Amino acid sequence: MYLPIFIVLASILGFVLMSMGPLIGGILAFGLVFGSILYGLYQILKLKKKMDVLVPDKEKHVEAYEHYLQEQANGRDEHVT
């Protein structure tokens, strides 16, 4: 739905940048593209940090399962807290 709007806005922005001249327009275009890429990477890193907190570590799960199997092998059915 938003794709046609973004295409039109990008075309207008491209026209404005081209009318500014190659040096200033190129610098601004590079800044926009590079800034957008860096912002996207920053958002991905923030998402990864949140996911690391929400998703438990697999190693902890394996360790807890091995501890459970060891308790079962020792014959301890009661839970120690």
PDB file of N, CA, C and O in Angstrom:
ATOM      1  N   MET A   1       0.826  -1.186   0.000  1.00  0.00           N
ATOM      2  CA  MET A   1       0.000   0.000   0.000  1.00  0.00           C
ATOM      3  C   MET A   1       0.872   1.253   0.000  1.00  0.00           C
ATOM      4  O   MET A   1       0.599   2.213  -0.721  1.00  0.00           O
ATOM      5  N   TYR A   2       1.926   1.231   0.819  1.00  0.00           N
ATOM      6  CA  TYR A   2       2.781   2.406   0.921  1.00  0.00           C
ATOM      7  C   TYR A   2       3.844   2.454  -0.182  1.00  0.00           C
ATOM      8  O   TYR A   2       4.494   3.483  -0.361  1.00  0.00           O
ATOM      9  N   LEU A   3       4.028   1.357  -0.921  1.00  0.00           N
ATOM     10  CA  LEU A   3       5.080   1.312  -1.930  1.00  0.00           C
ATOM     11  C   LEU A   3       4.929   2.409  -2.981  1.00  0.00           C
ATOM     12  O   LEU A   3       5.918   3.086  -3.261  1.00  0.00           O
ATOM     13  N   PRO A   4       3.759   2.629  -3.578  1.00  0.00           N
ATOM     14  CA  PRO A   4       3.645   3.719  -4.562  1.00  0.00           C
ATOM     15  C   PRO A   4       3.962   5.099  -3.965  1.00  0.00           C
ATOM     16  O   PRO A   4       4.554   5.948  -4.630  1.00  0.00           O
ATOM     17  N   ILE A   5       3.562   5.310  -2.711  1.00  0.00           N
ATOM     18  CA  ILE A   5       3.848   6.592  -2.062  1.00  0.00           C
ATOM     19  C   ILE A   5       5.351   6.767  -1.889  1.00  0.00           C
ATOM     20  O   ILE A   5       5.882   7.849  -2.140  1.00  0.00           O
ATOM     21  N   PHE A   6       6.043   5.708  -1.458  1.00  0.00           N
ATOM     22  CA  PHE A   6       7.489   5.787  -1.290  1.00  0.00           C
ATOM     23  C   PHE A   6       8.198   5.987  -2.630  1.00  0.00           C
ATOM     24  O   PHE A   6       9.201   6.698  -2.694  1.00  0.00           O
ATOM     25  N   ILE A   7       7.698   5.376  -3.686  1.00  0.00           N
ATOM     26  CA  ILE A   7       8.306   5.549  -5.003  1.00  0.00           C
ATOM     27  C   ILE A   7       8.182   7.002  -5.457  1.00  0.00           C
ATOM     28  O   ILE A   7       9.141   7.578  -5.971  1.00  0.00           O
ATOM     29  N   VAL A   8       7.007   7.590  -5.267  1.00  0.00           N
ATOM     30  CA  VAL A   8       6.796   8.981  -5.669  1.00  0.00           C
ATOM     31  C   VAL A   8       7.670   9.909  -4.828  1.00  0.00           C
ATOM     32  O   VAL A   8       8.293  10.825  -5.364  1.00  0.00           O
ATOM     33  N   LEU A   9       7.720   9.680  -3.517  1.00  0.00           N
ATOM     34  CA  LEU A   9       8.550  10.525  -2.654  1.00  0.00           C
ATOM     35  C   LEU A   9      10.031  10.394  -2.995  1.00  0.00           C
ATOM     36  O   LEU A   9      10.755  11.390  -2.990  1.00  0.00           O
ATOM     37  N   ALA A  10      10.490   9.179  -3.291  1.00  0.00           N
ATOM     38  CA  ALA A  10      11.888   8.982  -3.660  1.00  0.00           C
ATOM     39  C   ALA A  10      12.187   9.650  -4.997  1.00  0.00           C
ATOM     40  O   ALA A  10      13.282  10.179  -5.186  1.00  0.00           O
ATOM     41  N   SER A  11      11.236   9.636  -5.926  1.00  0.00           N
ATOM     42  CA  SER A  11      11.439  10.311  -7.204  1.00  0.00           C
ATOM     43  C   SER A  11      11.547  11.820  -7.015  1.00  0.00           C
ATOM     44  O   SER A  11      12.399  12.469  -7.621  1.00  0.00           O
ATOM     45  N   ILE A  12      10.691  12.366  -6.183  1.00  0.00           N
ATOM     46  CA  ILE A  12      10.754  13.808  -5.908  1.00  0.00           C
ATOM     47  C   ILE A  12      12.071  14.159  -5.223  1.00  0.00           C
ATOM     48  O   ILE A  12      12.710  15.153  -5.570  1.00  0.00           O
ATOM     49  N   LEU A  13      12.473  13.347  -4.255  1.00  0.00           N
ATOM     50  CA  LEU A  13      13.743  13.582  -3.572  1.00  0.00           C
ATOM     51  C   LEU A  13      14.909  13.487  -4.547  1.00  0.00           C
ATOM     52  O   LEU A  13      15.830  14.302  -4.484  1.00  0.00           O
ATOM     53  N   GLY A  14      14.888  12.511  -5.443  1.00  0.00           N
ATOM     54  CA  GLY A  14      15.938  12.381  -6.455  1.00  0.00           C
ATOM     55  C   GLY A  14      15.993  13.584  -7.368  1.00  0.00           C
ATOM     56  O   GLY A  14      17.076  14.057  -7.710  1.00  0.00           O
ATOM     57  N   PHE A  15      14.830  14.088  -7.769  1.00  0.00           N
ATOM     58  CA  PHE A  15      14.787  15.284  -8.617  1.00  0.00           C
ATOM     59  C   PHE A  15      15.369  16.494  -7.892  1.00  0.00           C
ATOM     60  O   PHE A  15      16.123  17.272  -8.477  1.00  0.00           O
ATOM     61  N   VAL A  16      15.014  16.650  -6.611  1.00  0.00           N
ATOM     62  CA  VAL A  16      15.541  17.775  -5.829  1.00  0.00           C
ATOM     63  C   VAL A  16      17.052  17.654  -5.678  1.00  0.00           C
ATOM     64  O   VAL A  16      17.773  18.642  -5.816  1.00  0.00           O
ATOM     65  N   LEU A  17      17.532  16.450  -5.395  1.00  0.00           N
ATOM     66  CA  LEU A  17      18.976  16.260  -5.232  1.00  0.00           C
ATOM     67  C   LEU A  17      19.727  16.496  -6.541  1.00  0.00           C
ATOM     68  O   LEU A  17      20.821  17.060  -6.528  1.00  0.00           O
ATOM     69  N   MET A  18      19.163  16.078  -7.658  1.00  0.00           N
ATOM     70  CA  MET A  18      19.818  16.293  -8.951  1.00  0.00           C
ATOM     71  C   MET A  18      19.858  17.770  -9.319  1.00  0.00           C
ATOM     72  O   MET A  18      20.800  18.228  -9.965  1.00  0.00           O
ATOM     73  N   SER A  19      18.838  18.515  -8.908  1.00  0.00           N
ATOM     74  CA  SER A  19      18.807  19.934  -9.242  1.00  0.00           C
ATOM     75  C   SER A  19      19.774  20.742  -8.376  1.00  0.00           C
ATOM     76  O   SER A  19      20.072  21.889  -8.710  1.00  0.00           O
ATOM     77  N   MET A  20      20.268  20.181  -7.284  1.00  0.00           N
ATOM     78  CA  MET A  20      21.215  20.880  -6.420  1.00  0.00           C
ATOM     79  C   MET A  20      22.628  20.842  -6.983  1.00  0.00           C
ATOM     80  O   MET A  20      23.487  21.602  -6.535  1.00  0.00           O
ATOM     81  N   GLY A  21      22.879  20.007  -7.920  1.00  0.00           N
ATOM     82  CA  GLY A  21      24.228  19.861  -8.455  1.00  0.00           C
ATOM     83  C   GLY A  21      24.800  18.523  -8.038  1.00  0.00           C
ATOM     84  O   GLY A  21      24.345  17.920  -7.067  1.00  0.00           O
ATOM     85  N   PRO A  22      25.795  18.063  -8.771  1.00  0.00           N
ATOM     86  CA  PRO A  22      26.304  16.719  -8.500  1.00  0.00           C
ATOM     87  C   PRO A  22      27.040  16.598  -7.166  1.00  0.00           C
ATOM     88  O   PRO A  22      26.955  15.558  -6.513  1.00  0.00           O
ATOM     89  N   LEU A  23      27.747  17.624  -6.759  1.00  0.00           N
ATOM     90  CA  LEU A  23      28.528  17.504  -5.530  1.00  0.00           C
ATOM     91  C   LEU A  23      27.631  17.538  -4.295  1.00  0.00           C
ATOM     92  O   LEU A  23      27.685  16.625  -3.472  1.00  0.00           O
ATOM     93  N   ILE A  24      26.825  18.554  -4.158  1.00  0.00           N
ATOM     94  CA  ILE A  24      25.957  18.680  -2.977  1.00  0.00           C
ATOM     95  C   ILE A  24      24.887  17.588  -2.980  1.00  0.00           C
ATOM     96  O   ILE A  24      24.609  16.978  -1.948  1.00  0.00           O
ATOM     97  N   GLY A  25      24.290  17.348  -4.149  1.00  0.00           N
ATOM     98  CA  GLY A  25      23.271  16.293  -4.242  1.00  0.00           C
ATOM     99  C   GLY A  25      23.839  14.920  -3.945  1.00  0.00           C
ATOM    100  O   GLY A  25      23.190  14.105  -3.291  1.00  0.00           O
ATOM    101  N   GLY A  26      25.055  14.658  -4.425  1.00  0.00           N
ATOM    102  CA  GLY A  26      25.698  13.369  -4.171  1.00  0.00           C
ATOM    103  C   GLY A  26      26.024  13.174  -2.704  1.00  0.00           C
ATOM    104  O   GLY A  26      25.847  12.088  -2.152  1.00  0.00           O
ATOM    105  N   ILE A  27      26.505  14.245  -2.077  1.00  0.00           N
ATOM    106  CA  ILE A  27      26.819  14.164  -0.647  1.00  0.00           C
ATOM    107  C   ILE A  27      25.550  13.911   0.167  1.00  0.00           C
ATOM    108  O   ILE A  27      25.539  13.070   1.066  1.00  0.00           O
ATOM    109  N   LEU A  28      24.490  14.638  -0.152  1.00  0.00           N
ATOM    110  CA  LEU A  28      23.235  14.434   0.579  1.00  0.00           C
ATOM    111  C   LEU A  28      22.646  13.043   0.323  1.00  0.00           C
ATOM    112  O   LEU A  28      22.140  12.403   1.244  1.00  0.00           O
ATOM    113  N   ALA A  29      22.713  12.579  -0.924  1.00  0.00           N
ATOM    114  CA  ALA A  29      22.189  11.245  -1.242  1.00  0.00           C
ATOM    115  C   ALA A  29      22.991  10.168  -0.506  1.00  0.00           C
ATOM    116  O   ALA A  29      22.416   9.233   0.053  1.00  0.00           O
ATOM    117  N   PHE A  30      24.314  10.304  -0.507  1.00  0.00           N
ATOM    118  CA  PHE A  30      25.147   9.343   0.210  1.00  0.00           C
ATOM    119  C   PHE A  30      24.819   9.358   1.698  1.00  0.00           C
ATOM    120  O   PHE A  30      24.724   8.304   2.328  1.00  0.00           O
ATOM    121  N   GLY A  31      24.648  10.541   2.253  1.00  0.00           N
ATOM    122  CA  GLY A  31      24.307  10.646   3.677  1.00  0.00           C
ATOM    123  C   GLY A  31      22.966  10.006   3.996  1.00  0.00           C
ATOM    124  O   GLY A  31      22.820   9.341   5.022  1.00  0.00           O
ATOM    125  N   LEU A  32      21.985  10.204   3.119  1.00  0.00           N
ATOM    126  CA  LEU A  32      20.674   9.593   3.351  1.00  0.00           C
ATOM    127  C   LEU A  32      20.748   8.070   3.300  1.00  0.00           C
ATOM    128  O   LEU A  32      20.208   7.382   4.166  1.00  0.00           O
ATOM    129  N   VAL A  33      21.423   7.552   2.276  1.00  0.00           N
ATOM    130  CA  VAL A  33      21.502   6.089   2.121  1.00  0.00           C
ATOM    131  C   VAL A  33      22.320   5.473   3.256  1.00  0.00           C
ATOM    132  O   VAL A  33      21.888   4.501   3.876  1.00  0.00           O
ATOM    133  N   PHE A  34      23.500   6.037   3.530  1.00  0.00           N
ATOM    134  CA  PHE A  34      24.366   5.484   4.569  1.00  0.00           C
ATOM    135  C   PHE A  34      23.723   5.619   5.946  1.00  0.00           C
ATOM    136  O   PHE A  34      23.816   4.707   6.768  1.00  0.00           O
ATOM    137  N   GLY A  35      23.074   6.751   6.199  1.00  0.00           N
ATOM    138  CA  GLY A  35      22.385   6.941   7.475  1.00  0.00           C
ATOM    139  C   GLY A  35      21.243   5.963   7.662  1.00  0.00           C
ATOM    140  O   GLY A  35      21.023   5.467   8.766  1.00  0.00           O
ATOM    141  N   SER A  36      20.511   5.681   6.586  1.00  0.00           N
ATOM    142  CA  SER A  36      19.415   4.714   6.671  1.00  0.00           C
ATOM    143  C   SER A  36      19.933   3.309   6.957  1.00  0.00           C
ATOM    144  O   SER A  36      19.334   2.562   7.730  1.00  0.00           O
ATOM    145  N   ILE A  37      21.050   2.958   6.329  1.00  0.00           N
ATOM    146  CA  ILE A  37      21.638   1.632   6.569  1.00  0.00           C
ATOM    147  C   ILE A  37      22.115   1.509   8.017  1.00  0.00           C
ATOM    148  O   ILE A  37      21.865   0.498   8.672  1.00  0.00           O
ATOM    149  N   LEU A  38      22.795   2.532   8.508  1.00  0.00           N
ATOM    150  CA  LEU A  38      23.268   2.489   9.898  1.00  0.00           C
ATOM    151  C   LEU A  38      22.109   2.445  10.888  1.00  0.00           C
ATOM    152  O   LEU A  38      22.176   1.733  11.890  1.00  0.00           O
ATOM    153  N   TYR A  39      21.050   3.198  10.614  1.00  0.00           N
ATOM    154  CA  TYR A  39      19.886   3.183  11.496  1.00  0.00           C
ATOM    155  C   TYR A  39      19.235   1.795  11.494  1.00  0.00           C
ATOM    156  O   TYR A  39      18.822   1.305  12.545  1.00  0.00           O
ATOM    157  N   GLY A  40      19.143   1.163  10.326  1.00  0.00           N
ATOM    158  CA  GLY A  40      18.591  -0.185  10.249  1.00  0.00           C
ATOM    159  C   GLY A  40      19.422  -1.185  11.035  1.00  0.00           C
ATOM    160  O   GLY A  40      18.872  -2.037  11.733  1.00  0.00           O
ATOM    161  N   LEU A  41      20.754  -1.089  10.929  1.00  0.00           N
ATOM    162  CA  LEU A  41      21.624  -1.975  11.698  1.00  0.00           C
ATOM    163  C   LEU A  41      21.479  -1.745  13.197  1.00  0.00           C
ATOM    164  O   LEU A  41      21.503  -2.693  13.981  1.00  0.00           O
ATOM    165  N   TYR A  42      21.331  -0.484  13.591  1.00  0.00           N
ATOM    166  CA  TYR A  42      21.130  -0.164  15.003  1.00  0.00           C
ATOM    167  C   TYR A  42      19.832  -0.792  15.520  1.00  0.00           C
ATOM    168  O   TYR A  42      19.799  -1.339  16.622  1.00  0.00           O
ATOM    169  N   GLN A  43      18.768  -0.709  14.719  1.00  0.00           N
ATOM    170  CA  GLN A  43      17.491  -1.297  15.127  1.00  0.00           C
ATOM    171  C   GLN A  43      17.582  -2.820  15.212  1.00  0.00           C
ATOM    172  O   GLN A  43      16.976  -3.431  16.093  1.00  0.00           O
ATOM    173  N   ILE A  44      18.337  -3.433  14.301  1.00  0.00           N
ATOM    174  CA  ILE A  44      18.512  -4.884  14.341  1.00  0.00           C
ATOM    175  C   ILE A  44      19.274  -5.290  15.601  1.00  0.00           C
ATOM    176  O   ILE A  44      18.939  -6.296  16.227  1.00  0.00           O
ATOM    177  N   LEU A  45      20.296  -4.518  15.981  1.00  0.00           N
ATOM    178  CA  LEU A  45      21.047  -4.827  17.209  1.00  0.00           C
ATOM    179  C   LEU A  45      20.173  -4.675  18.450  1.00  0.00           C
ATOM    180  O   LEU A  45      20.272  -5.475  19.380  1.00  0.00           O
ATOM    181  N   LYS A  46      19.316  -3.651  18.471  1.00  0.00           N
ATOM    182  CA  LYS A  46      18.402  -3.493  19.603  1.00  0.00           C
ATOM    183  C   LYS A  46      17.443  -4.671  19.681  1.00  0.00           C
ATOM    184  O   LYS A  46      17.156  -5.166  20.771  1.00  0.00           O
ATOM    185  N   LEU A  47      16.945  -5.122  18.538  1.00  0.00           N
ATOM    186  CA  LEU A  47      16.039  -6.269  18.504  1.00  0.00           C
ATOM    187  C   LEU A  47      16.750  -7.529  18.977  1.00  0.00           C
ATOM    188  O   LEU A  47      16.166  -8.335  19.703  1.00  0.00           O
ATOM    189  N   LYS A  48      18.004  -7.708  18.574  1.00  0.00           N
ATOM    190  CA  LYS A  48      18.767  -8.887  18.999  1.00  0.00           C
ATOM    191  C   LYS A  48      18.966  -8.893  20.508  1.00  0.00           C
ATOM    192  O   LYS A  48      18.859  -9.942  21.143  1.00  0.00           O
ATOM    193  N   LYS A  49      19.259  -7.718  21.093  1.00  0.00           N
ATOM    194  CA  LYS A  49      19.431  -7.645  22.542  1.00  0.00           C
ATOM    195  C   LYS A  49      18.137  -8.000  23.263  1.00  0.00           C
ATOM    196  O   LYS A  49      18.175  -8.685  24.285  1.00  0.00           O
ATOM    197  N   LYS A  50      17.001  -7.551  22.755  1.00  0.00           N
ATOM    198  CA  LYS A  50      15.718  -7.899  23.372  1.00  0.00           C
ATOM    199  C   LYS A  50      15.423  -9.377  23.224  1.00  0.00           C
ATOM    200  O   LYS A  50      14.894 -10.000  24.144  1.00  0.00           O
ATOM    201  N   MET A  51      15.758  -9.946  22.078  1.00  0.00           N
ATOM    202  CA  MET A  51      15.514 -11.367  21.850  1.00  0.00           C
ATOM    203  C   MET A  51      16.397 -12.222  22.754  1.00  0.00           C
ATOM    204  O   MET A  51      15.968 -13.277  23.221  1.00  0.00           O
ATOM    205  N   ASP A  52      17.631 -11.772  23.005  1.00  0.00           N
ATOM    206  CA  ASP A  52      18.518 -12.523  23.894  1.00  0.00           C
ATOM    207  C   ASP A  52      17.957 -12.586  25.307  1.00  0.00           C
ATOM    208  O   ASP A  52      18.163 -13.575  26.010  1.00  0.00           O
ATOM    209  N   VAL A  53      17.255 -11.547  25.727  1.00  0.00           N
ATOM    210  CA  VAL A  53      16.666 -11.532  27.060  1.00  0.00           C
ATOM    211  C   VAL A  53      15.429 -12.419  27.100  1.00  0.00           C
ATOM    212  O   VAL A  53      15.209 -13.127  28.082  1.00  0.00           O
ATOM    213  N   LEU A  54      14.622 -12.389  26.045  1.00  0.00           N
ATOM    214  CA  LEU A  54      13.356 -13.123  26.045  1.00  0.00           C
ATOM    215  C   LEU A  54      13.522 -14.609  25.778  1.00  0.00           C
ATOM    216  O   LEU A  54      12.787 -15.417  26.343  1.00  0.00           O
ATOM    217  N   VAL A  55      14.466 -14.987  24.933  1.00  0.00           N
ATOM    218  CA  VAL A  55      14.648 -16.387  24.561  1.00  0.00           C
ATOM    219  C   VAL A  55      15.701 -16.993  25.470  1.00  0.00           C
ATOM    220  O   VAL A  55      16.819 -16.483  25.544  1.00  0.00           O
ATOM    221  N   PRO A  56      15.366 -18.072  26.163  1.00  0.00           N
ATOM    222  CA  PRO A  56      16.357 -18.683  27.056  1.00  0.00           C
ATOM    223  C   PRO A  56      17.504 -19.302  26.264  1.00  0.00           C
ATOM    224  O   PRO A  56      17.344 -19.718  25.117  1.00  0.00           O
ATOM    225  N   ASP A  57      18.642 -19.347  26.902  1.00  0.00           N
ATOM    226  CA  ASP A  57      19.830 -19.917  26.289  1.00  0.00           C
ATOM    227  C   ASP A  57      19.683 -21.428  26.193  1.00  0.00           C
ATOM    228  O   ASP A  57      19.222 -22.065  27.140  1.00  0.00           O
ATOM    229  N   LYS A  58      20.066 -22.005  25.068  1.00  0.00           N
ATOM    230  CA  LYS A  58      19.933 -23.453  24.878  1.00  0.00           C
ATOM    231  C   LYS A  58      20.845 -24.223  25.824  1.00  0.00           C
ATOM    232  O   LYS A  58      20.492 -25.313  26.273  1.00  0.00           O
ATOM    233  N   GLU A  59      21.989 -23.680  26.124  1.00  0.00           N
ATOM    234  CA  GLU A  59      22.924 -24.372  26.998  1.00  0.00           C
ATOM    235  C   GLU A  59      22.354 -24.536  28.406  1.00  0.00           C
ATOM    236  O   GLU A  59      22.562 -25.570  29.040  1.00  0.00           O
ATOM    237  N   LYS A  60      21.647 -23.538  28.894  1.00  0.00           N
ATOM    238  CA  LYS A  60      21.032 -23.652  30.212  1.00  0.00           C
ATOM    239  C   LYS A  60      19.965 -24.740  30.220  1.00  0.00           C
ATOM    240  O   LYS A  60      19.820 -25.469  31.201  1.00  0.00           O
ATOM    241  N   HIS A  61      19.236 -24.843  29.147  1.00  0.00           N
ATOM    242  CA  HIS A  61      18.208 -25.868  29.036  1.00  0.00           C
ATOM    243  C   HIS A  61      18.834 -27.263  29.045  1.00  0.00           C
ATOM    244  O   HIS A  61      18.354 -28.159  29.739  1.00  0.00           O
ATOM    245  N   VAL A  62      19.895 -27.438  28.282  1.00  0.00           N
ATOM    246  CA  VAL A  62      20.574 -28.737  28.234  1.00  0.00           C
ATOM    247  C   VAL A  62      21.155 -29.069  29.602  1.00  0.00           C
ATOM    248  O   VAL A  62      21.078 -30.215  30.046  1.00  0.00           O
ATOM    249  N   GLU A  63      21.729 -28.091  30.265  1.00  0.00           N
ATOM    250  CA  GLU A  63      22.300 -28.306  31.588  1.00  0.00           C
ATOM    251  C   GLU A  63      21.225 -28.717  32.596  1.00  0.00           C
ATOM    252  O   GLU A  63      21.454 -29.614  33.408  1.00  0.00           O
ATOM    253  N   ALA A  64      20.071 -28.081  32.554  1.00  0.00           N
ATOM    254  CA  ALA A  64      18.988 -28.424  33.471  1.00  0.00           C
ATOM    255  C   ALA A  64      18.477 -29.833  33.184  1.00  0.00           C
ATOM    256  O   ALA A  64      18.161 -30.579  34.111  1.00  0.00           O
ATOM    257  N   TYR A  65      18.395 -30.199  31.913  1.00  0.00           N
ATOM    258  CA  TYR A  65      17.931 -31.541  31.559  1.00  0.00           C
ATOM    259  C   TYR A  65      18.924 -32.598  32.032  1.00  0.00           C
ATOM    260  O   TYR A  65      18.516 -33.639  32.547  1.00  0.00           O
ATOM    261  N   GLU A  66      20.220 -32.344  31.866  1.00  0.00           N
ATOM    262  CA  GLU A  66      21.226 -33.296  32.339  1.00  0.00           C
ATOM    263  C   GLU A  66      21.187 -33.419  33.860  1.00  0.00           C
ATOM    264  O   GLU A  66      21.371 -34.511  34.396  1.00  0.00           O
ATOM    265  N   HIS A  67      20.949 -32.314  34.555  1.00  0.00           N
ATOM    266  CA  HIS A  67      20.825 -32.349  36.011  1.00  0.00           C
ATOM    267  C   HIS A  67      19.608 -33.191  36.412  1.00  0.00           C
ATOM    268  O   HIS A  67      19.669 -33.962  37.370  1.00  0.00           O
ATOM    269  N   TYR A  68      18.521 -33.041  35.684  1.00  0.00           N
ATOM    270  CA  TYR A  68      17.315 -33.823  35.955  1.00  0.00           C
ATOM    271  C   TYR A  68      17.576 -35.314  35.735  1.00  0.00           C
ATOM    272  O   TYR A  68      17.164 -36.144  36.546  1.00  0.00           O
ATOM    273  N   LEU A  69      18.252 -35.648  34.650  1.00  0.00           N
ATOM    274  CA  LEU A  69      18.551 -37.057  34.381  1.00  0.00           C
ATOM    275  C   LEU A  69      19.475 -37.638  35.451  1.00  0.00           C
ATOM    276  O   LEU A  69      19.338 -38.801  35.830  1.00  0.00           O
ATOM    277  N   GLN A  70      20.406 -36.834  35.931  1.00  0.00           N
ATOM    278  CA  GLN A  70      21.307 -37.289  36.975  1.00  0.00           C
ATOM    279  C   GLN A  70      20.550 -37.544  38.274  1.00  0.00           C
ATOM    280  O   GLN A  70      20.819 -38.523  38.970  1.00  0.00           O
ATOM    281  N   GLU A  71      19.602 -36.665  38.602  1.00  0.00           N
ATOM    282  CA  GLU A  71      18.786 -36.878  39.802  1.00  0.00           C
ATOM    283  C   GLU A  71      17.952 -38.140  39.672  1.00  0.00           C
ATOM    284  O   GLU A  71      17.805 -38.887  40.640  1.00  0.00           O
ATOM    285  N   GLN A  72      17.406 -38.387  38.494  1.00  0.00           N
ATOM    286  CA  GLN A  72      16.601 -39.594  38.287  1.00  0.00           C
ATOM    287  C   GLN A  72      17.462 -40.848  38.403  1.00  0.00           C
ATOM    288  O   GLN A  72      17.006 -41.871  38.915  1.00  0.00           O
ATOM    289  N   ALA A  73      18.701 -40.774  37.930  1.00  0.00           N
ATOM    290  CA  ALA A  73      19.592 -41.927  38.023  1.00  0.00           C
ATOM    291  C   ALA A  73      19.982 -42.207  39.469  1.00  0.00           C
ATOM    292  O   ALA A  73      20.238 -43.357  39.827  1.00  0.00           O
ATOM    293  N   ASN A  74      20.030 -41.172  40.303  1.00  0.00           N
ATOM    294  CA  ASN A  74      20.367 -41.341  41.713  1.00  0.00           C
ATOM    295  C   ASN A  74      19.165 -41.789  42.532  1.00  0.00           C
ATOM    296  O   ASN A  74      19.317 -42.140  43.702  1.00  0.00           O
ATOM    297  N   GLY A  75      17.993 -41.784  41.952  1.00  0.00           N
ATOM    298  CA  GLY A  75      16.804 -42.237  42.661  1.00  0.00           C
ATOM    299  C   GLY A  75      16.140 -41.159  43.494  1.00  0.00           C
ATOM    300  O   GLY A  75      15.328 -41.473  44.365  1.00  0.00           O
ATOM    301  N   ARG A  76      16.456 -39.915  43.254  1.00  0.00           N
ATOM    302  CA  ARG A  76      15.856 -38.826  44.026  1.00  0.00           C
ATOM    303  C   ARG A  76      14.621 -38.332  43.284  1.00  0.00           C
ATOM    304  O   ARG A  76      14.741 -37.695  42.237  1.00  0.00           O
ATOM    305  N   ASP A  77      13.447 -38.615  43.813  1.00  0.00           N
ATOM    306  CA  ASP A  77      12.203 -38.173  43.183  1.00  0.00           C
ATOM    307  C   ASP A  77      11.707 -36.867  43.750  1.00  0.00           C
ATOM    308  O   ASP A  77      10.871 -36.205  43.135  1.00  0.00           O
ATOM    309  N   GLU A  78      12.200 -36.484  44.900  1.00  0.00           N
ATOM    310  CA  GLU A  78      11.724 -35.256  45.545  1.00  0.00           C
ATOM    311  C   GLU A  78      12.476 -34.060  44.954  1.00  0.00           C
ATOM    312  O   GLU A  78      13.627 -34.179  44.533  1.00  0.00           O
ATOM    313  N   HIS A  79      11.814 -32.926  44.933  1.00  0.00           N
ATOM    314  CA  HIS A  79      12.409 -31.703  44.402  1.00  0.00           C
ATOM    315  C   HIS A  79      13.053 -30.932  45.540  1.00  0.00           C
ATOM    316  O   HIS A  79      12.425 -30.676  46.567  1.00  0.00           O
ATOM    317  N   VAL A  80      14.274 -30.576  45.354  1.00  0.00           N
ATOM    318  CA  VAL A  80      15.002 -29.813  46.354  1.00  0.00           C
ATOM    319  C   VAL A  80      14.993 -28.354  45.935  1.00  0.00           C
ATOM    320  O   VAL A  80      15.411 -28.016  44.827  1.00  0.00           O
ATOM    321  N   THR A  81      14.515 -27.489  46.824  1.00  0.00           N
ATOM    322  CA  THR A  81      14.480 -26.061  46.492  1.00  0.00           C
ATOM    323  C   THR A  81      15.364 -25.278  47.411  1.00  0.00           C
ATOM    324  O   THR A  81      15.461 -24.058  47.283  1.00  0.00           O
TER     325      THR A  81
END
